[in-house]
Amino acid sequence: MELLGDSTADDTREFLGFEIVDIFQQPTAEEQTAYLGDKLTAYADGTSDAALTPEPLQATLNSSYVYQDASGSTGRTEYYAAELTDNPNDVLVYWMESGEVGLQWPLIYKRYTLVWPDDPSLYSHYLRPAATSASDAALTAVQLSADNVPILQFQDPLDFPRAFIDETSRFYTYLDASQPQHRTLLRLSAGTTIAFERIWSSLSSQLVRGTNPAFADVSGVVPMGGRLSALNLDGTGYGQLPAGTYFNGGSYTVEAWVNLASYANWSRLFDFSNGAGGASQMVPGFRTSSWRSRVEPQAMWLGRIMQLDPPSLTGSPPRFSHSTSGVMWPSSSTPHRRL
């Protein structure tokens, strides 16, 4: 194809260039799977598509399957997987390359299947106590930053909506025995930057305060007086994640704000292993005189070890954070998955 410009004085046209064009009567779409919350890409193997421009079909743009972000720094509109697809052709995208004089030509034709990931490490986990109503579940809501304008982008379509964000940006899910698990996709923004967070909520019958009679509610967890979303544990209560393989060779971070009332030997905020005496254990805990974070696979010390003086932990709620890379915690018949 020859590209010609304006007429010249000798009654010819300015030569701009040429393109060699392949013409197909019916293009064949390449199949690709994308996780909810991830940006749609031209290549499944991570090859850079920075030189290409995504152009979804109009039917895709008119749907709620993708979220459009035109405010980023890439100079192009980006598209994110925002809802589970129902049919093969729900999300169709041409990836365009620039040719002569800025003309855009389709290079890749993609058909996307949008799914939740199967890997539990790709979610933030939210242990939920049993609740009798949505208002009861709201008592243990998590406070999100209103500055990040949290929005419920998508949630599992169960019997009725189970995830909520209230007018003060508190997030919670309402689970019961009929619906013990739920997945939510949150959209957050800060200026021209957006991000998505996948939340996996699990009902835990083990999420109890403990056996100390000074704690009246031992069938569930409610906020401490005057504090939103704080668990008041007496040393015998705990929460337990469902069985599964977590942190499959990747990195993870355990984070919480902790108001430590007292030290007890081997009391711990987070305990994860494949059973008592098993091959893999992680115990960030509060010792009798200090705080220590450790990973202990096969009785070998790995990862980061930290100690803090007792005054820095008692009397106020300091931030607790433990990060480890490159480990896998398999499940077993007697797993430890306690918070």
C-alpha positions as CSV (number, residue, x, y, z in Angstrom):
1,M,0.0,0.0,0.0
2,E,1.5,3.3,-1.1
3,L,0.9,6.4,1.1
4,L,0.6,9.7,-0.7
5,G,0.3,13.2,0.7
6,D,-0.6,16.6,-0.7
7,S,-0.4,17.6,-4.3
8,T,2.8,19.1,-5.5
9,A,3.5,21.9,-8.1
10,D,4.1,19.3,-10.9
11,D,0.6,17.8,-10.4
12,T,1.9,14.8,-8.5
13,R,1.4,13.7,-4.9
14,E,4.0,13.8,-2.1
15,F,5.3,10.3,-1.4
16,L,5.0,9.5,2.3
17,G,5.9,5.8,2.4
18,F,4.4,2.4,1.9
19,E,3.0,-0.5,4.0
20,I,2.9,-4.2,3.2
21,V,-0.5,-5.3,4.6
22,D,-1.8,-8.8,5.3
23,I,-5.5,-9.0,4.7
24,F,-7.6,-11.7,6.5
25,Q,-11.3,-12.2,5.9
26,Q,-11.8,-13.6,9.4
27,P,-9.0,-13.0,11.9
28,T,-8.4,-15.7,14.5
29,A,-8.2,-14.5,18.1
30,E,-5.4,-15.8,20.4
31,E,-6.6,-17.1,23.7
32,Q,-5.3,-15.6,26.9
33,T,-6.3,-15.8,30.6
34,A,-6.1,-12.8,32.9
35,Y,-6.7,-12.6,36.7
36,L,-9.2,-10.2,38.0
37,G,-7.4,-7.0,39.0
38,D,-4.5,-7.5,36.6
39,K,-3.8,-5.3,33.6
40,L,-4.6,-6.8,30.2
41,T,-1.4,-7.5,28.3
42,A,-0.6,-8.4,24.7
43,Y,1.7,-11.3,25.7
44,A,1.1,-14.0,28.3
45,D,4.8,-14.6,28.8
46,G,5.5,-11.0,30.1
47,T,7.1,-9.7,26.9
48,S,6.9,-5.9,26.8
49,D,4.0,-4.5,24.9
50,A,5.0,-0.9,25.5
51,A,5.2,-0.2,21.8
52,L,1.6,-1.4,21.2
53,T,-1.8,0.2,21.8
54,P,-4.8,-1.8,23.0
55,E,-8.1,-1.2,21.2
56,P,-11.0,-3.2,22.6
57,L,-14.0,-3.9,20.4
58,Q,-16.9,-1.6,21.1
59,A,-19.0,-4.4,22.7
60,T,-16.2,-4.9,25.2
61,L,-16.0,-1.2,25.9
62,N,-19.7,-1.1,26.5
63,S,-19.5,-3.9,29.1
64,S,-18.3,-4.0,32.7
65,Y,-15.7,-6.7,32.1
66,V,-12.8,-4.3,31.8
67,Y,-11.9,-1.1,33.7
68,Q,-10.4,1.7,31.6
69,D,-7.6,3.8,33.1
70,A,-6.6,6.8,30.9
71,S,-4.9,8.7,33.6
72,G,-1.7,6.7,34.0
73,S,1.8,7.7,33.0
74,T,2.1,5.3,30.0
75,G,0.5,7.6,27.5
76,R,-2.1,5.1,26.5
77,T,-5.4,3.9,28.0
78,E,-4.8,0.7,30.1
79,Y,-7.5,-1.9,30.6
80,Y,-7.8,-4.1,33.7
81,A,-9.7,-7.3,34.3
82,A,-12.7,-6.2,36.3
83,E,-15.4,-8.9,36.2
84,L,-15.6,-12.7,35.4
85,T,-16.4,-13.3,31.8
86,D,-19.4,-15.4,30.9
87,N,-18.9,-16.1,27.2
88,P,-15.8,-16.6,25.0
89,N,-16.2,-13.3,23.1
90,D,-16.9,-11.0,26.1
91,V,-13.5,-9.4,26.0
92,L,-11.9,-9.0,22.5
93,V,-8.9,-6.6,22.0
94,Y,-6.8,-5.6,19.0
95,W,-3.2,-4.7,19.9
96,M,-2.2,-2.0,17.4
97,E,1.3,-1.2,16.2
98,S,2.4,2.1,14.7
99,G,3.3,2.2,11.0
100,E,4.2,4.9,8.5
101,V,2.9,8.5,9.3
102,G,1.5,7.3,12.6
103,L,-1.1,4.9,11.1
104,Q,-2.2,2.2,13.5
105,W,-2.3,-1.4,12.3
106,P,-3.6,-4.5,14.2
107,L,-0.7,-6.8,15.1
108,I,-2.4,-9.1,17.7
109,Y,-6.0,-10.1,18.2
110,K,-6.7,-11.4,21.7
111,R,-9.7,-13.1,23.3
112,Y,-9.4,-12.9,27.1
113,T,-10.9,-15.1,29.8
114,L,-11.1,-13.2,33.1
115,V,-10.9,-15.5,36.2
116,W,-10.1,-15.4,39.9
117,P,-6.6,-16.9,40.6
118,D,-6.5,-20.3,42.2
119,D,-3.3,-19.5,44.2
120,P,-4.3,-18.3,47.7
121,S,-1.1,-16.3,48.0
122,L,-2.5,-13.8,45.4
123,Y,-5.1,-12.6,47.8
124,S,-5.3,-10.7,51.0
125,H,-7.0,-13.0,53.5
126,Y,-9.8,-11.8,55.8
127,L,-10.8,-14.1,58.6
128,R,-14.5,-13.5,59.5
129,P,-16.4,-14.5,62.6
130,A,-19.9,-15.9,62.4
131,A,-22.5,-13.1,62.2
132,T,-26.3,-13.1,62.4
133,S,-26.8,-10.2,60.0
134,A,-24.9,-7.7,57.9
135,S,-25.1,-5.1,60.7
136,D,-23.6,-7.7,63.0
137,A,-20.8,-8.3,60.5
138,A,-20.1,-4.6,60.3
139,L,-18.9,-4.6,63.9
140,T,-15.7,-6.1,62.7
141,A,-15.2,-4.0,59.6
142,V,-11.7,-3.0,58.5
143,Q,-11.0,0.7,58.1
144,L,-9.7,1.6,54.7
145,S,-8.2,4.9,53.8
146,A,-10.8,7.3,52.4
147,D,-7.9,9.1,50.6
148,N,-7.6,6.0,48.4
149,V,-11.3,6.2,47.4
150,P,-12.0,2.4,47.9
151,I,-14.6,1.0,45.6
152,L,-16.1,-2.5,45.3
153,Q,-15.2,-3.3,41.7
154,F,-16.5,-6.9,41.8
155,Q,-17.5,-9.6,44.2
156,D,-18.5,-13.3,44.0
157,P,-22.2,-13.4,42.8
158,L,-23.6,-15.4,45.6
159,D,-27.1,-15.5,46.9
160,F,-26.9,-11.8,47.7
161,P,-24.1,-9.2,47.9
162,R,-21.8,-10.2,50.8
163,A,-19.2,-7.5,50.6
164,F,-19.8,-3.9,51.7
165,I,-18.0,-0.6,52.1
166,D,-19.8,1.9,54.3
167,E,-19.9,5.7,54.2
168,T,-16.8,5.9,56.3
169,S,-14.7,3.6,54.0
170,R,-14.9,0.6,56.3
171,F,-14.9,-2.7,54.5
172,Y,-16.5,-6.0,55.7
173,T,-18.0,-9.2,54.5
174,Y,-21.0,-11.0,55.9
175,L,-20.5,-14.8,55.9
176,D,-22.4,-17.7,57.4
177,A,-22.5,-21.5,57.2
178,S,-24.4,-21.4,53.9
179,Q,-21.7,-19.1,52.3
180,P,-18.4,-19.6,54.2
181,Q,-16.1,-18.1,51.6
182,H,-16.2,-15.0,49.4
183,R,-13.9,-13.1,47.0
184,T,-13.9,-9.4,46.5
185,L,-12.1,-7.1,44.1
186,L,-11.4,-3.7,45.5
187,R,-10.2,-0.7,43.4
188,L,-8.1,1.9,45.1
189,S,-6.7,5.2,43.7
190,A,-4.2,7.9,44.6
191,G,-3.9,10.8,42.2
192,T,-3.5,9.3,38.7
193,T,-2.5,5.9,40.1
194,I,-4.9,3.0,40.5
195,A,-4.5,-0.4,42.1
196,F,-6.6,-3.4,42.7
197,E,-6.7,-5.7,45.8
198,R,-8.2,-9.2,45.8
199,I,-9.7,-10.1,49.2
200,W,-10.5,-13.7,50.1
201,S,-12.9,-13.8,53.1
202,S,-13.2,-17.0,55.1
203,L,-15.6,-17.9,57.8
204,S,-13.7,-19.2,60.9
205,S,-15.6,-21.0,63.6
206,Q,-12.2,-20.9,65.4
207,L,-12.2,-17.1,65.6
208,V,-13.0,-16.8,69.3
209,R,-11.7,-14.6,72.1
210,G,-10.8,-17.6,74.3
211,T,-11.9,-19.2,77.6
212,N,-11.2,-16.4,80.1
213,P,-14.6,-15.6,81.7
214,A,-13.6,-11.9,81.8
215,F,-14.3,-11.9,78.0
216,A,-18.0,-12.4,77.7
217,D,-18.3,-13.2,74.0
218,V,-16.6,-16.5,73.3
219,S,-18.7,-17.4,70.3
220,G,-17.3,-14.7,68.0
221,V,-15.3,-11.5,67.9
222,V,-16.5,-7.9,68.4
223,P,-14.5,-4.7,68.7
224,M,-13.0,-3.7,71.9
225,G,-14.8,-0.8,73.6
226,G,-14.2,2.5,71.8
227,R,-12.0,0.9,69.1
228,L,-13.1,-0.2,65.7
229,S,-12.1,-3.6,64.3
230,A,-9.8,-4.6,67.2
231,L,-9.6,-8.1,68.5
232,N,-9.2,-8.5,72.2
233,L,-7.6,-11.9,72.7
234,D,-6.9,-13.4,76.2
235,G,-4.1,-15.8,75.2
236,T,-6.3,-18.8,74.4
237,G,-8.3,-17.5,71.5
238,Y,-7.2,-17.6,67.9
239,G,-8.3,-17.6,64.3
240,Q,-7.6,-20.3,61.8
241,L,-7.3,-20.2,58.0
242,P,-8.8,-23.0,55.9
243,A,-6.5,-25.9,54.8
244,G,-4.5,-25.3,51.7
245,T,-1.1,-24.6,50.2
246,Y,0.0,-21.0,50.9
247,F,3.0,-18.9,49.9
248,N,3.9,-21.4,47.1
249,G,7.6,-20.5,46.8
250,G,6.9,-16.7,46.8
251,S,7.2,-13.9,49.3
252,Y,4.7,-12.8,51.9
253,T,4.2,-10.2,54.6
254,V,2.3,-10.6,57.8
255,E,1.3,-7.2,59.2
256,A,-0.8,-6.0,62.1
257,W,-1.0,-3.3,64.8
258,V,-0.6,-5.0,68.2
259,N,-1.3,-3.7,71.7
260,L,0.7,-6.1,73.8
261,A,-0.7,-6.3,77.3
262,S,1.9,-8.7,78.6
263,Y,4.6,-11.2,77.6
264,A,4.1,-15.0,77.7
265,N,6.5,-17.6,76.6
266,W,5.9,-18.6,73.0
267,S,2.8,-16.4,72.6
268,R,2.6,-15.5,69.0
269,L,0.8,-13.4,66.5
270,F,1.1,-15.7,63.5
271,D,1.8,-19.4,63.4
272,F,2.0,-21.3,60.1
273,S,3.2,-24.8,59.5
274,N,2.3,-28.3,58.2
275,G,1.7,-29.7,61.6
276,A,3.3,-30.0,65.0
277,G,6.9,-31.1,64.5
278,G,6.5,-30.8,60.8
279,A,9.1,-29.7,58.3
280,S,8.1,-26.0,58.0
281,Q,7.2,-23.6,60.8
282,M,7.0,-19.9,61.0
283,V,6.7,-18.3,64.4
284,P,6.8,-14.5,64.8
285,G,6.1,-14.2,68.5
286,F,6.4,-12.4,71.8
287,R,8.8,-14.1,74.2
288,T,9.0,-13.5,77.9
289,S,11.2,-10.5,77.6
290,S,11.4,-9.5,73.9
291,W,9.8,-9.8,70.5
292,R,11.3,-12.1,67.9
293,S,10.4,-13.0,64.3
294,R,11.7,-16.2,62.8
295,V,11.2,-18.8,60.1
296,E,12.2,-22.4,61.1
297,P,12.1,-25.0,58.3
298,Q,13.5,-28.3,59.6
299,A,14.8,-26.6,62.8
300,M,17.1,-24.3,60.7
301,W,16.9,-20.6,61.2
302,L,16.2,-18.6,58.0
303,G,14.9,-15.2,57.2
304,R,14.9,-12.2,59.5
305,I,15.4,-12.3,63.2
306,M,14.5,-9.1,65.2
307,Q,14.3,-8.2,68.9
308,L,12.7,-5.1,70.4
309,D,12.9,-3.9,73.9
310,P,9.7,-4.5,76.0
311,P,8.9,-0.8,76.6
312,S,8.5,-0.3,72.8
313,L,5.8,-3.0,72.6
314,T,3.7,-2.5,75.7
315,G,1.3,0.3,76.4
316,S,0.6,1.4,72.8
317,P,-0.2,-0.4,69.6
318,P,3.0,-0.6,67.5
319,R,3.0,-1.9,63.9
320,F,4.2,-5.5,63.5
321,S,5.5,-6.6,60.2
322,H,7.3,-9.8,59.1
323,S,8.5,-10.5,55.6
324,T,10.0,-13.7,54.1
325,S,10.8,-14.8,50.6
326,G,11.0,-18.1,48.8
327,V,9.2,-20.5,51.1
328,M,6.2,-22.8,50.7
329,W,3.9,-23.9,53.5
330,P,2.1,-27.1,52.6
331,S,-1.1,-28.2,54.3
332,S,-1.5,-31.4,56.3
333,S,-4.0,-33.2,58.4
334,T,-3.0,-31.1,61.5
335,P,-2.0,-27.7,60.1
336,H,-1.1,-24.6,62.1
337,R,-2.6,-21.6,60.4
338,R,-3.3,-19.4,63.4
339,L,-3.5,-15.6,63.8
